């Protein structure tokens, strides 16, 4: 249950990053501080995969847009939160494997 709440907040963090909105949480509060700096790079990678930035902001998953920052964020949260959740879980799994080696 706690993990589910954290996952929702991480999805929000990624969507905010992708839409260039200010963050509400520190990444340190959402993932273990030991992986936060590496995970920040993953967040940037995911954010760049979600949004196309030539000609305003467009959704890279379904090509809708152009959006304002707020509109982009709401679109990602409303339409693609499951997609982002899966991306986040994959990234965390990959990072934890890398760290364990
Ligand atoms: Zn979309």
Boltz pocket constraint, residues with backbone or C-beta under 6 A from the ligand:
constraints:
  - pocket:
      binder: B
      contacts: [[A, 59], [A, 60], [A, 61], [A, 62], [A, 63], [A, 64], [A, 75], [A, 79], [A, 80]]
      max_distance: 6.0
